[in-house]
Amino acid sequence: MVGGNRWGETGYYIEPTVFTHTTPDMSIVREEIFGPVTISIPFSDENEVIEAANDSEYGRMLPTISTATQGNIALLNFGGSGMIGSN
């Protein structure tokens, strides 16, 4: 995990947080989270990403970070997510 520390002196605020070493069966992956929180799951190819995106009852943001330009283009053309971002 990166981040997740308390932010500020009052209220219930946390700094932006990235959960790493997650698996598709974890509740943090399967359930909706509100706040400055995201997860990171490595995939072998874009088909795995699309399969995981379709295995959810929620509309999701699908951010991608890849050195494989063609893989990112395939995901951008997927269109099965509420919002798709590519870096």
TORVEXPA-578142 format. One record per atom (N, C-alpha, C): residue number from 1; residue in three letters; chain; x, y, z. Coordinates in nm, 3 decimals. Layout:
# residues N
+-------+------+------+---------+---------+---------+
| marse | fivo | kenu |       x |       y |       z |
+-------+------+------+---------+---------+---------+
|   NUM |  ALA |    A |       X |       Y |       Z |
...
+-------+------+------+---------+---------+---------+
END
This chain:
# residues 87
+-------+------+------+---------+---------+---------+
| marse | fivo | kenu |       x |       y |       z |
+-------+------+------+---------+---------+---------+
|     1 |  MET |    A |   0.084 |  -0.116 |   0.000 |
|     1 |  MET |    A |   0.000 |   0.000 |   0.000 |
|     1 |  MET |    A |   0.089 |   0.123 |   0.000 |
|     2 |  VAL |    A |   0.046 |   0.221 |  -0.076 |
|     2 |  VAL |    A |   0.114 |   0.349 |  -0.081 |
|     2 |  VAL |    A |   0.015 |   0.455 |  -0.036 |
|     3 |  GLY |    A |   0.054 |   0.541 |   0.057 |
|     3 |  GLY |    A |  -0.038 |   0.642 |   0.110 |
|     3 |  GLY |    A |  -0.121 |   0.584 |   0.223 |
|     4 |  GLY |    A |  -0.244 |   0.638 |   0.237 |
|     4 |  GLY |    A |  -0.336 |   0.585 |   0.336 |
|     4 |  GLY |    A |  -0.322 |   0.643 |   0.476 |
|     5 |  ASN |    A |  -0.229 |   0.734 |   0.494 |
|     5 |  ASN |    A |  -0.211 |   0.794 |   0.626 |
|     5 |  ASN |    A |  -0.318 |   0.901 |   0.649 |
|     6 |  ARG |    A |  -0.343 |   0.928 |   0.775 |
|     6 |  ARG |    A |  -0.438 |   1.033 |   0.811 |
|     6 |  ARG |    A |  -0.389 |   1.166 |   0.754 |
|     7 |  TRP |    A |  -0.484 |   1.248 |   0.708 |
|     7 |  TRP |    A |  -0.450 |   1.377 |   0.651 |
|     7 |  TRP |    A |  -0.525 |   1.485 |   0.728 |
|     8 |  GLY |    A |  -0.452 |   1.575 |   0.787 |
|     8 |  GLY |    A |  -0.512 |   1.683 |   0.864 |
|     8 |  GLY |    A |  -0.536 |   1.643 |   1.009 |
|     9 |  GLU |    A |  -0.578 |   1.741 |   1.086 |
|     9 |  GLU |    A |  -0.600 |   1.720 |   1.229 |
|     9 |  GLU |    A |  -0.746 |   1.693 |   1.266 |
|    10 |  THR |    A |  -0.838 |   1.735 |   1.179 |
|    10 |  THR |    A |  -0.980 |   1.716 |   1.208 |
|    10 |  THR |    A |  -1.045 |   1.639 |   1.095 |
|    11 |  GLY |    A |  -1.156 |   1.575 |   1.124 |
|    11 |  GLY |    A |  -1.230 |   1.501 |   1.023 |
|    11 |  GLY |    A |  -1.171 |   1.362 |   1.000 |
|    12 |  TYR |    A |  -1.227 |   1.296 |   0.902 |
|    12 |  TYR |    A |  -1.186 |   1.159 |   0.869 |
|    12 |  TYR |    A |  -1.129 |   1.156 |   0.728 |
|    13 |  TYR |    A |  -1.013 |   1.218 |   0.712 |
|    13 |  TYR |    A |  -0.952 |   1.229 |   0.581 |
|    13 |  TYR |    A |  -0.825 |   1.145 |   0.575 |
|    14 |  ILE |    A |  -0.804 |   1.086 |   0.458 |
|    14 |  ILE |    A |  -0.680 |   1.012 |   0.433 |
|    14 |  ILE |    A |  -0.616 |   1.066 |   0.306 |
|    15 |  GLU |    A |  -0.485 |   1.051 |   0.299 |
|    15 |  GLU |    A |  -0.416 |   1.094 |   0.177 |
|    15 |  GLU |    A |  -0.447 |   0.994 |   0.065 |
|    16 |  PRO |    A |  -0.427 |   1.035 |  -0.061 |
|    16 |  PRO |    A |  -0.452 |   0.942 |  -0.171 |
|    16 |  PRO |    A |  -0.379 |   0.810 |  -0.148 |
|    17 |  THR |    A |  -0.448 |   0.700 |  -0.180 |
|    17 |  THR |    A |  -0.399 |   0.568 |  -0.145 |
|    17 |  THR |    A |  -0.406 |   0.473 |  -0.264 |
|    18 |  VAL |    A |  -0.301 |   0.396 |  -0.286 |
|    18 |  VAL |    A |  -0.298 |   0.292 |  -0.389 |
|    18 |  VAL |    A |  -0.273 |   0.160 |  -0.318 |
|    19 |  PHE |    A |  -0.367 |   0.066 |  -0.335 |
|    19 |  PHE |    A |  -0.348 |  -0.069 |  -0.281 |
|    19 |  PHE |    A |  -0.283 |  -0.154 |  -0.388 |
|    20 |  THR |    A |  -0.170 |  -0.214 |  -0.353 |
|    20 |  THR |    A |  -0.096 |  -0.300 |  -0.444 |
|    20 |  THR |    A |  -0.110 |  -0.444 |  -0.396 |
|    21 |  HIS |    A |  -0.060 |  -0.538 |  -0.474 |
|    21 |  HIS |    A |  -0.064 |  -0.680 |  -0.440 |
|    21 |  HIS |    A |  -0.208 |  -0.726 |  -0.414 |
|    22 |  THR |    A |  -0.302 |  -0.677 |  -0.496 |
|    22 |  THR |    A |  -0.441 |  -0.717 |  -0.482 |
|    22 |  THR |    A |  -0.472 |  -0.829 |  -0.581 |
|    23 |  THR |    A |  -0.577 |  -0.903 |  -0.552 |
|    23 |  THR |    A |  -0.623 |  -1.010 |  -0.642 |
|    23 |  THR |    A |  -0.772 |  -0.988 |  -0.670 |
|    24 |  PRO |    A |  -0.823 |  -1.040 |  -0.783 |
|    24 |  PRO |    A |  -0.961 |  -1.015 |  -0.822 |
|    24 |  PRO |    A |  -1.067 |  -1.060 |  -0.720 |
|    25 |  ASP |    A |  -1.034 |  -1.150 |  -0.630 |
|    25 |  ASP |    A |  -1.133 |  -1.198 |  -0.534 |
|    25 |  ASP |    A |  -1.141 |  -1.114 |  -0.406 |
|    26 |  MET |    A |  -1.055 |  -1.016 |  -0.390 |
|    26 |  MET |    A |  -1.054 |  -0.933 |  -0.269 |
|    26 |  MET |    A |  -1.170 |  -0.834 |  -0.269 |
|    27 |  SER |    A |  -1.226 |  -0.807 |  -0.151 |
|    27 |  SER |    A |  -1.339 |  -0.715 |  -0.143 |
|    27 |  SER |    A |  -1.300 |  -0.574 |  -0.187 |
|    28 |  ILE |    A |  -1.177 |  -0.533 |  -0.165 |
|    28 |  ILE |    A |  -1.134 |  -0.400 |  -0.208 |
|    28 |  ILE |    A |  -1.135 |  -0.388 |  -0.360 |
|    29 |  VAL |    A |  -1.124 |  -0.499 |  -0.430 |
|    29 |  VAL |    A |  -1.132 |  -0.502 |  -0.575 |
|    29 |  VAL |    A |  -1.277 |  -0.513 |  -0.622 |
|    30 |  ARG |    A |  -1.356 |  -0.593 |  -0.552 |
|    30 |  ARG |    A |  -1.492 |  -0.625 |  -0.594 |
|    30 |  ARG |    A |  -1.596 |  -0.519 |  -0.556 |
|    31 |  GLU |    A |  -1.569 |  -0.441 |  -0.452 |
|    31 |  GLU |    A |  -1.669 |  -0.347 |  -0.403 |
|    31 |  GLU |    A |  -1.628 |  -0.203 |  -0.436 |
|    32 |  GLU |    A |  -1.728 |  -0.117 |  -0.441 |
|    32 |  GLU |    A |  -1.704 |   0.024 |  -0.470 |
|    32 |  GLU |    A |  -1.643 |   0.093 |  -0.349 |
|    33 |  ILE |    A |  -1.543 |   0.177 |  -0.373 |
|    33 |  ILE |    A |  -1.478 |   0.251 |  -0.266 |
|    33 |  ILE |    A |  -1.494 |   0.400 |  -0.296 |
|    34 |  PHE |    A |  -1.530 |   0.476 |  -0.196 |
|    34 |  PHE |    A |  -1.542 |   0.620 |  -0.214 |
|    34 |  PHE |    A |  -1.426 |   0.687 |  -0.143 |
|    35 |  GLY |    A |  -1.359 |   0.774 |  -0.211 |
|    35 |  GLY |    A |  -1.244 |   0.843 |  -0.153 |
|    35 |  GLY |    A |  -1.128 |   0.840 |  -0.249 |
|    36 |  PRO |    A |  -1.016 |   0.895 |  -0.208 |
|    36 |  PRO |    A |  -0.898 |   0.900 |  -0.294 |
|    36 |  PRO |    A |  -0.822 |   0.767 |  -0.289 |
|    37 |  VAL |    A |  -0.889 |   0.661 |  -0.337 |
|    37 |  VAL |    A |  -0.835 |   0.526 |  -0.325 |
|    37 |  VAL |    A |  -0.844 |   0.456 |  -0.460 |
|    38 |  THR |    A |  -0.741 |   0.382 |  -0.494 |
|    38 |  THR |    A |  -0.744 |   0.299 |  -0.614 |
|    38 |  THR |    A |  -0.668 |   0.170 |  -0.587 |
|    39 |  ILE |    A |  -0.681 |   0.076 |  -0.677 |
|    39 |  ILE |    A |  -0.610 |  -0.052 |  -0.666 |
|    39 |  ILE |    A |  -0.519 |  -0.068 |  -0.787 |
|    40 |  SER |    A |  -0.425 |  -0.157 |  -0.775 |
|    40 |  SER |    A |  -0.334 |  -0.186 |  -0.884 |
|    40 |  SER |    A |  -0.327 |  -0.338 |  -0.901 |
|    41 |  ILE |    A |  -0.363 |  -0.384 |  -1.021 |
|    41 |  ILE |    A |  -0.355 |  -0.528 |  -1.051 |
|    41 |  ILE |    A |  -0.279 |  -0.543 |  -1.183 |
|    42 |  PRO |    A |  -0.169 |  -0.616 |  -1.185 |
|    42 |  PRO |    A |  -0.099 |  -0.638 |  -1.312 |
|    42 |  PRO |    A |  -0.174 |  -0.742 |  -1.398 |
|    43 |  PHE |    A |  -0.170 |  -0.722 |  -1.529 |
|    43 |  PHE |    A |  -0.232 |  -0.815 |  -1.623 |
|    43 |  PHE |    A |  -0.133 |  -0.851 |  -1.732 |
|    44 |  SER |    A |  -0.154 |  -0.968 |  -1.793 |
|    44 |  SER |    A |  -0.066 |  -1.013 |  -1.901 |
|    44 |  SER |    A |  -0.101 |  -0.949 |  -2.034 |
|    45 |  ASP |    A |  -0.231 |  -0.933 |  -2.062 |
|    45 |  ASP |    A |  -0.272 |  -0.875 |  -2.189 |
|    45 |  ASP |    A |  -0.408 |  -0.808 |  -2.175 |
|    46 |  GLU |    A |  -0.449 |  -0.738 |  -2.280 |
|    46 |  GLU |    A |  -0.574 |  -0.662 |  -2.273 |
|    46 |  GLU |    A |  -0.697 |  -0.750 |  -2.257 |
|    47 |  ASN |    A |  -0.692 |  -0.876 |  -2.302 |
|    47 |  ASN |    A |  -0.807 |  -0.965 |  -2.283 |
|    47 |  ASN |    A |  -0.833 |  -0.991 |  -2.135 |
|    48 |  GLU |    A |  -0.727 |  -1.005 |  -2.057 |
|    48 |  GLU |    A |  -0.742 |  -1.023 |  -1.913 |
|    48 |  GLU |    A |  -0.807 |  -0.900 |  -1.849 |
|    49 |  VAL |    A |  -0.769 |  -0.782 |  -1.896 |
|    49 |  VAL |    A |  -0.824 |  -0.658 |  -1.842 |
|    49 |  VAL |    A |  -0.973 |  -0.650 |  -1.873 |
|    50 |  ILE |    A |  -1.010 |  -0.679 |  -1.996 |
|    50 |  ILE |    A |  -1.151 |  -0.673 |  -2.036 |
|    50 |  ILE |    A |  -1.233 |  -0.776 |  -1.959 |
|    51 |  GLU |    A |  -1.179 |  -0.897 |  -1.941 |
|    51 |  GLU |    A |  -1.248 |  -1.000 |  -1.863 |
|    51 |  GLU |    A |  -1.271 |  -0.953 |  -1.720 |
|    52 |  ALA |    A |  -1.171 |  -0.893 |  -1.659 |
|    52 |  ALA |    A |  -1.186 |  -0.843 |  -1.522 |
|    52 |  ALA |    A |  -1.287 |  -0.729 |  -1.515 |
|    53 |  ALA |    A |  -1.284 |  -0.640 |  -1.614 |
|    53 |  ALA |    A |  -1.379 |  -0.528 |  -1.616 |
|    53 |  ALA |    A |  -1.522 |  -0.577 |  -1.629 |
|    54 |  ASN |    A |  -1.543 |  -0.684 |  -1.705 |
|    54 |  ASN |    A |  -1.677 |  -0.739 |  -1.722 |
|    54 |  ASN |    A |  -1.722 |  -0.821 |  -1.602 |
|    55 |  ASP |    A |  -1.632 |  -0.855 |  -1.513 |
|    55 |  ASP |    A |  -1.663 |  -0.936 |  -1.395 |
|    55 |  ASP |    A |  -1.693 |  -0.846 |  -1.275 |
|    56 |  SER |    A |  -1.777 |  -0.745 |  -1.296 |
|    56 |  SER |    A |  -1.810 |  -0.651 |  -1.190 |
|    56 |  SER |    A |  -1.955 |  -0.608 |  -1.205 |
|    57 |  GLU |    A |  -2.021 |  -0.589 |  -1.094 |
|    57 |  GLU |    A |  -2.158 |  -0.541 |  -1.101 |
|    57 |  GLU |    A |  -2.163 |  -0.388 |  -1.101 |
|    58 |  TYR |    A |  -2.049 |  -0.323 |  -1.091 |
|    58 |  TYR |    A |  -2.043 |  -0.177 |  -1.087 |
|    58 |  TYR |    A |  -1.985 |  -0.123 |  -1.216 |
|    59 |  GLY |    A |  -2.023 |   0.000 |  -1.251 |
|    59 |  GLY |    A |  -1.956 |   0.071 |  -1.359 |
|    59 |  GLY |    A |  -1.824 |   0.121 |  -1.304 |
|    60 |  ARG |    A |  -1.719 |   0.104 |  -1.375 |
|    60 |  ARG |    A |  -1.587 |   0.137 |  -1.322 |
|    60 |  ARG |    A |  -1.511 |   0.231 |  -1.413 |
|    61 |  MET |    A |  -1.417 |   0.300 |  -1.353 |
|    61 |  MET |    A |  -1.315 |   0.373 |  -1.427 |
|    61 |  MET |    A |  -1.207 |   0.271 |  -1.462 |
|    62 |  LEU |    A |  -1.161 |   0.271 |  -1.583 |
|    62 |  LEU |    A |  -1.060 |   0.176 |  -1.627 |
|    62 |  LEU |    A |  -0.933 |   0.251 |  -1.665 |
|    63 |  PRO |    A |  -0.849 |   0.286 |  -1.565 |
|    63 |  PRO |    A |  -0.723 |   0.353 |  -1.599 |
|    63 |  PRO |    A |  -0.619 |   0.250 |  -1.642 |
|    64 |  THR |    A |  -0.544 |   0.280 |  -1.744 |
|    64 |  THR |    A |  -0.441 |   0.188 |  -1.791 |
|    64 |  THR |    A |  -0.305 |   0.258 |  -1.795 |
|    65 |  ILE |    A |  -0.204 |   0.184 |  -1.758 |
|    65 |  ILE |    A |  -0.065 |   0.231 |  -1.771 |
|    65 |  ILE |    A |   0.010 |   0.118 |  -1.839 |
|    66 |  SER |    A |   0.063 |   0.144 |  -1.954 |
|    66 |  SER |    A |   0.127 |   0.038 |  -2.030 |
|    66 |  SER |    A |   0.231 |   0.095 |  -2.124 |
|    67 |  THR |    A |   0.332 |   0.015 |  -2.153 |
|    67 |  THR |    A |   0.429 |   0.052 |  -2.257 |
|    67 |  THR |    A |   0.384 |  -0.004 |  -2.392 |
|    68 |  ALA |    A |   0.279 |  -0.087 |  -2.392 |
|    68 |  ALA |    A |   0.227 |  -0.147 |  -2.515 |
|    68 |  ALA |    A |   0.118 |  -0.058 |  -2.573 |
|    69 |  THR |    A |   0.156 |   0.027 |  -2.665 |
|    69 |  THR |    A |   0.062 |   0.124 |  -2.723 |
|    69 |  THR |    A |  -0.059 |   0.054 |  -2.784 |
|    70 |  GLN |    A |  -0.038 |  -0.054 |  -2.857 |
|    70 |  GLN |    A |  -0.150 |  -0.124 |  -2.921 |
|    70 |  GLN |    A |  -0.246 |  -0.182 |  -2.817 |
|    71 |  GLY |    A |  -0.194 |  -0.228 |  -2.705 |
|    71 |  GLY |    A |  -0.280 |  -0.279 |  -2.598 |
|    71 |  GLY |    A |  -0.367 |  -0.170 |  -2.541 |
|    72 |  ASN |    A |  -0.311 |  -0.052 |  -2.521 |
|    72 |  ASN |    A |  -0.389 |   0.061 |  -2.471 |
|    72 |  ASN |    A |  -0.495 |   0.102 |  -2.572 |
|    73 |  ILE |    A |  -0.463 |   0.101 |  -2.699 |
|    73 |  ILE |    A |  -0.562 |   0.136 |  -2.802 |
|    73 |  ILE |    A |  -0.676 |   0.035 |  -2.802 |
|    74 |  ALA |    A |  -0.645 |  -0.093 |  -2.786 |
|    74 |  ALA |    A |  -0.750 |  -0.195 |  -2.780 |
|    74 |  ALA |    A |  -0.842 |  -0.169 |  -2.662 |
|    75 |  LEU |    A |  -0.787 |  -0.130 |  -2.548 |
|    75 |  LEU |    A |  -0.870 |  -0.103 |  -2.430 |
|    75 |  LEU |    A |  -0.954 |   0.023 |  -2.450 |
|    76 |  LEU |    A |  -0.898 |   0.124 |  -2.514 |
|    76 |  LEU |    A |  -0.974 |   0.246 |  -2.540 |
|    76 |  LEU |    A |  -1.092 |   0.217 |  -2.633 |
|    77 |  ASN |    A |  -1.075 |   0.122 |  -2.723 |
|    77 |  ASN |    A |  -1.184 |   0.084 |  -2.813 |
|    77 |  ASN |    A |  -1.283 |  -0.011 |  -2.748 |
|    78 |  PHE |    A |  -1.250 |  -0.065 |  -2.632 |
|    78 |  PHE |    A |  -1.337 |  -0.160 |  -2.561 |
|    78 |  PHE |    A |  -1.470 |  -0.095 |  -2.526 |
|    79 |  GLY |    A |  -1.466 |   0.021 |  -2.463 |
|    79 |  GLY |    A |  -1.587 |   0.096 |  -2.435 |
|    79 |  GLY |    A |  -1.683 |   0.033 |  -2.336 |
|    80 |  GLY |    A |  -1.644 |  -0.070 |  -2.263 |
|    80 |  GLY |    A |  -1.735 |  -0.135 |  -2.169 |
|    80 |  GLY |    A |  -1.730 |  -0.078 |  -2.030 |
|    81 |  SER |    A |  -1.654 |   0.027 |  -2.010 |
|    81 |  SER |    A |  -1.641 |   0.090 |  -1.879 |
|    81 |  SER |    A |  -1.702 |   0.228 |  -1.885 |
|    82 |  GLY |    A |  -1.739 |   0.280 |  -1.768 |
|    82 |  GLY |    A |  -1.796 |   0.413 |  -1.762 |
|    82 |  GLY |    A |  -1.698 |   0.519 |  -1.809 |
|    83 |  MET |    A |  -1.570 |   0.498 |  -1.779 |
|    83 |  MET |    A |  -1.466 |   0.594 |  -1.818 |
|    83 |  MET |    A |  -1.336 |   0.516 |  -1.835 |
|    84 |  ILE |    A |  -1.261 |   0.548 |  -1.939 |
|    84 |  ILE |    A |  -1.134 |   0.481 |  -1.965 |
|    84 |  ILE |    A |  -1.026 |   0.587 |  -1.977 |
|    85 |  GLY |    A |  -0.913 |   0.568 |  -1.909 |
|    85 |  GLY |    A |  -0.800 |   0.659 |  -1.917 |
|    85 |  GLY |    A |  -0.676 |   0.581 |  -1.957 |
|    86 |  SER |    A |  -0.588 |   0.643 |  -2.031 |
|    86 |  SER |    A |  -0.468 |   0.574 |  -2.079 |
|    86 |  SER |    A |  -0.345 |   0.661 |  -2.054 |
|    87 |  ASN |    A |  -0.238 |   0.596 |  -2.008 |
|    87 |  ASN |    A |  -0.112 |   0.665 |  -1.988 |
|    87 |  ASN |    A |  -0.001 |   0.577 |  -2.042 |
+-------+------+------+---------+---------+---------+
END
